[in-house]
């Protein structure tokens, strides 16, 4: 199926990406609400406070928990494909060939730690929604059919 037909049909993986973007946006908004950005230069104190709040459970993080639970329930191929799309949005340029992203995807699928890698990336990166949105745009410009990502072997 071509990328254009996948877009028209909606696509299974596209639905996963859109749900992840929705949850990641809620998580980023929660982060900003709990830890508002300041005009001062941020120090390690803010990161330490976040970590201490998370470890102690003092500050509930339902949006972050929802995102982590969703990613944890994905099968390995979908988790690796999400991380690949994240990298496409963060690191790739429209001029690069889609084979580069698919090569990363194939390598990721060989790892026994794919799900943990996905959880780590999505836990530590506040801008995951932006990376995924950009990944969709870059993938389209590269001619990369995102529906093929979970099946890249």
JOGI-V390207 format. One record per backbone hydrogen bond with DSSP energy under -1.0 kcal/mol. NH is the residue of the N-H (numbers start at 1). CO is the residue of the C=O. If there is no record, write none. Layout:
nh,co
NH,CO
NH,CO
This chain:
nh,co
6,2
7,3
8,4
9,5
10,6
15,11
16,12
17,13
18,14
19,15
20,16
21,17
22,18
23,19
24,20
25,21
26,22
27,23
28,24
29,25
30,26
31,27
32,28
33,29
34,30
35,31
46,43
48,44
49,45
50,46
51,47
52,48
53,49
54,50
55,51
56,52
57,53
65,61
66,62
67,63
68,64
69,65
70,66
71,67
72,68
73,69
74,71
79,75
80,76
81,77
82,78
83,79
84,80
85,81
86,82
87,83
88,84
89,85
90,86
91,87
96,93
100,97
102,98
103,99
104,100
105,101
106,102
107,103
108,104
109,105
111,108
117,113
118,114
119,115
120,116
121,117
122,118
123,119
124,120
125,121
131,127
132,128
133,129
134,130
135,131
136,132
137,133
138,134
139,135
140,136
141,137
142,138
144,139
148,145
149,146
152,149
